[in-house]
Amino acid sequence: MSQAARQAEKVIGHGDNATSAQNVTNPGNDESTADYSETMKALAWYGKNEVRMIDTPKPKILEDRDVIVKVTGSTVCGSDLHLLHGTVVEMQKGDILGHEFCGVVDECGPGVTKFKKGQRVVASFQIACGDCYYCKQKLSSQCEKTNSNTIENAMYGGRTAGMFGYSHFTGGYAVVKQSTLAWHTATSTYYRFPMMFLTRRVSSFLTFCAPHGTPLSTLVSTRVM
């Protein structure tokens, strides 16, 4: 069913709202997105309850605001189990998993001014343009320009932002678990953390807790101890 939904999306076609490249889930499956000068390890989905560690080419810069990050730490999210068990549609064999990580900037597109090579960064799961209505309201998980999936729009009457490593249903963006390199399409998704005492374990923990905890804290008046 998952792959059937992916084929249906191909036939129907994407919307025209996204300003970022879509369906870039594995550089090894698309020569136009790959840099064959270097390979990386990645955790890839190959079917219900089947994932594999694979070698695949390093991704290359596709757009001016792209950043390639050498991943130094990553975490497993509970939502990864939905992918493993095949309950999220539009997965395709070979899709690279993972959506919460930290690392070091390895390469920047010509339009990137916020980051430079060698800086340590932490990333959230969603990919945000930083310019649309929702991003300006600090509701980046609803970004209007990073996911043009038609089936999601038909099912829910709208789309989420694009998400790292979470099927073509959310844009089709690759990242890696416990491996080498990752890239994305909107620099507002990454945040610098210069504090050298911040360990990989703590920073990876923040990639999950901070994005979820910050908006939830605005919904409740209970004091958190």
C-alpha positions as CSV (number, residue, x, y, z in Angstrom):
1,M,0.0,0.0,0.0
2,S,2.8,2.4,0.9
3,Q,4.5,2.0,-2.5
4,A,1.2,2.0,-4.3
5,A,0.5,5.5,-2.8
6,R,3.9,6.6,-4.0
7,Q,3.1,5.5,-7.5
8,A,-0.3,7.3,-7.3
9,E,1.5,10.5,-6.3
10,K,3.8,10.1,-9.3
11,V,0.8,9.9,-11.6
12,I,-1.2,12.7,-10.0
13,G,1.8,15.0,-9.7
14,H,2.9,17.4,-6.9
15,G,1.4,20.8,-6.2
16,D,3.2,23.9,-7.2
17,N,3.6,25.5,-3.8
18,A,7.1,24.2,-2.8
19,T,10.2,26.2,-3.6
20,S,12.6,23.4,-2.6
21,A,13.6,20.2,-4.4
22,Q,11.3,17.3,-3.6
23,N,11.9,13.5,-3.5
24,V,15.6,13.6,-2.7
25,T,15.5,10.6,-0.4
26,N,18.7,8.8,-1.5
27,P,21.5,10.3,-3.7
28,G,22.2,6.7,-4.8
29,N,18.9,6.5,-6.5
30,D,19.2,9.7,-8.5
31,E,22.5,10.7,-10.2
32,S,21.4,14.4,-10.4
33,T,21.5,14.6,-6.6
34,A,24.8,12.7,-5.9
35,D,28.4,13.6,-5.4
36,Y,30.3,10.4,-6.2
37,S,33.6,11.8,-4.8
38,E,32.7,10.5,-1.4
39,T,30.3,7.8,0.1
40,M,28.5,7.7,3.4
41,K,26.8,5.1,5.6
42,A,23.0,5.4,5.9
43,L,20.1,3.6,7.4
44,A,17.6,2.8,4.6
45,W,14.1,1.4,4.5
46,Y,13.5,-1.7,2.3
47,G,10.0,-2.8,3.3
48,K,7.9,-3.4,6.4
49,N,10.1,-4.3,9.3
50,E,13.2,-4.3,7.1
51,V,15.9,-1.6,7.3
52,R,19.6,-1.9,6.2
53,M,22.8,0.0,6.6
54,I,24.0,0.9,3.1
55,D,26.8,2.8,1.4
56,T,25.5,5.6,-0.8
57,P,27.1,8.6,-2.5
58,K,27.4,11.9,-0.6
59,P,24.6,14.4,-1.6
60,K,25.5,17.5,-3.5
61,I,24.4,21.1,-3.3
62,L,21.2,21.4,-5.3
63,E,20.0,24.9,-4.5
64,D,21.5,28.2,-3.3
65,R,20.3,27.8,0.3
66,D,21.4,24.2,0.7
67,V,23.7,23.1,3.5
68,I,25.5,19.7,3.7
69,V,26.2,18.6,7.3
70,K,28.5,15.9,8.5
71,V,26.3,14.1,11.1
72,T,28.1,13.4,14.4
73,G,25.1,12.3,16.5
74,S,21.5,11.2,15.9
75,T,18.6,9.8,17.9
76,V,15.8,7.3,17.2
77,C,12.4,8.9,17.5
78,G,9.3,7.0,18.4
79,S,7.8,8.1,15.1
80,D,10.5,6.1,13.3
81,L,8.6,3.0,14.4
82,H,5.7,4.0,12.1
83,L,8.1,3.9,9.2
84,L,9.5,0.6,10.3
85,H,6.1,-1.0,10.6
86,G,4.9,0.4,7.3
87,T,2.1,2.5,8.6
88,V,3.3,5.7,6.9
89,V,2.4,5.8,3.2
90,E,4.6,6.7,0.3
91,M,7.8,5.0,1.4
92,Q,10.0,3.7,-1.4
93,K,12.7,1.0,-1.1
94,G,16.0,2.6,-0.4
95,D,14.6,5.8,1.3
96,I,17.1,7.0,3.9
97,L,15.7,7.4,7.4
98,G,16.4,9.8,10.3
99,H,15.1,13.2,11.2
100,E,16.8,14.4,14.3
101,F,20.5,15.0,14.4
102,C,23.5,17.2,15.1
103,G,26.7,17.6,13.2
104,V,29.3,19.9,11.5
105,V,28.7,22.0,8.4
106,D,30.6,20.4,5.5
107,E,29.5,22.6,2.6
108,C,27.3,25.6,1.9
109,G,25.4,26.8,-1.1
110,P,26.2,30.2,-2.5
111,G,23.1,31.8,-0.9
112,V,23.9,30.7,2.6
113,T,25.2,33.5,4.9
114,K,24.1,32.2,8.3
115,F,26.6,29.3,8.4
116,K,30.1,28.4,7.3
117,K,32.1,25.2,7.0
118,G,33.2,23.8,10.4
119,Q,30.4,25.2,12.5
120,R,28.6,22.8,14.8
121,V,24.8,22.7,14.3
122,V,21.7,21.0,15.6
123,A,18.7,20.3,13.4
124,S,15.0,20.0,14.0
125,F,12.9,17.4,12.1
126,Q,11.0,19.9,10.0
127,I,12.3,21.8,7.0
128,A,11.3,25.4,7.0
129,C,11.7,28.2,4.4
130,G,11.7,31.0,7.0
131,D,9.7,33.3,4.7
132,C,6.1,32.1,4.4
133,Y,3.1,33.1,6.5
134,Y,3.4,30.2,8.9
135,C,7.2,30.5,9.3
136,K,6.8,34.2,10.2
137,Q,4.2,33.2,12.8
138,K,6.8,30.8,14.3
139,L,4.7,27.9,13.2
140,S,7.5,26.3,11.0
141,S,6.1,22.8,11.1
142,Q,3.3,24.1,8.8
143,C,5.7,25.8,6.4
144,E,3.9,26.3,3.1
145,K,7.0,26.0,0.8
146,T,8.8,22.7,1.6
147,N,6.2,20.0,0.9
148,S,4.1,19.8,-2.3
149,N,2.7,16.3,-1.7
150,T,-0.8,16.0,-3.3
151,I,-2.0,13.0,-1.4
152,E,-1.4,14.6,2.0
153,N,-3.2,17.7,0.9
154,A,-6.2,15.6,-0.3
155,M,-6.3,13.5,2.9
156,Y,-6.0,16.4,5.4
157,G,-7.0,19.5,3.5
158,G,-3.5,20.9,3.9
159,R,0.2,19.9,4.2
160,T,2.8,19.8,6.9
161,A,6.2,21.2,6.3
162,G,8.7,19.0,4.7
163,M,10.4,16.6,7.1
164,F,13.8,14.9,7.2
165,G,13.7,11.1,6.5
166,Y,9.9,10.7,6.8
167,S,8.7,9.4,3.4
168,H,7.6,11.1,0.2
169,F,4.3,12.0,2.1
170,T,6.2,14.8,3.8
171,G,8.3,15.9,0.8
172,G,10.9,13.1,0.5
173,Y,14.0,14.4,2.1
174,A,16.9,12.2,3.1
175,V,19.1,12.4,6.2
176,V,21.2,9.7,7.9
177,K,21.2,7.7,11.1
178,Q,24.6,7.3,12.8
179,S,26.5,8.1,9.6
180,T,28.3,10.7,7.6
181,L,26.4,13.4,5.7
182,A,23.0,15.0,5.3
183,W,21.6,18.0,3.4
184,H,18.5,20.1,3.4
185,T,16.8,22.8,1.5
186,A,16.2,25.7,4.0
187,T,18.9,27.1,6.2
188,S,16.4,28.2,8.9
189,T,16.2,24.5,9.9
190,Y,19.6,24.5,11.4
191,Y,20.8,26.2,14.6
192,R,24.4,26.9,15.7
193,F,25.6,25.7,19.1
194,P,29.1,27.0,19.9
195,M,29.2,25.7,23.4
196,M,31.9,23.0,23.4
197,F,30.7,21.5,26.6
198,L,27.4,20.5,24.9
199,T,27.8,16.8,24.2
200,R,26.5,15.0,21.2
201,R,24.0,13.1,23.4
202,V,22.6,16.3,24.9
203,S,22.4,18.1,21.6
204,S,20.7,15.1,19.9
205,F,18.2,15.1,22.8
206,L,17.5,18.7,22.2
207,T,16.6,18.1,18.5
208,F,13.6,16.2,19.7
209,C,12.6,17.9,23.0
210,A,13.1,21.6,22.0
211,P,10.9,21.6,18.8
212,H,8.1,19.7,20.7
213,G,8.4,21.3,24.1
214,T,8.6,25.0,23.0
215,P,5.2,25.1,21.2
216,L,3.5,23.0,23.9
217,S,4.7,25.3,26.6
218,T,2.6,28.1,25.1
219,L,-0.6,25.9,25.3
220,V,-0.6,25.3,29.0
221,S,-0.4,27.5,32.1
222,T,0.9,24.7,34.4
223,R,4.3,25.4,35.8
224,V,6.8,22.9,34.7
225,M,9.2,21.7,37.4
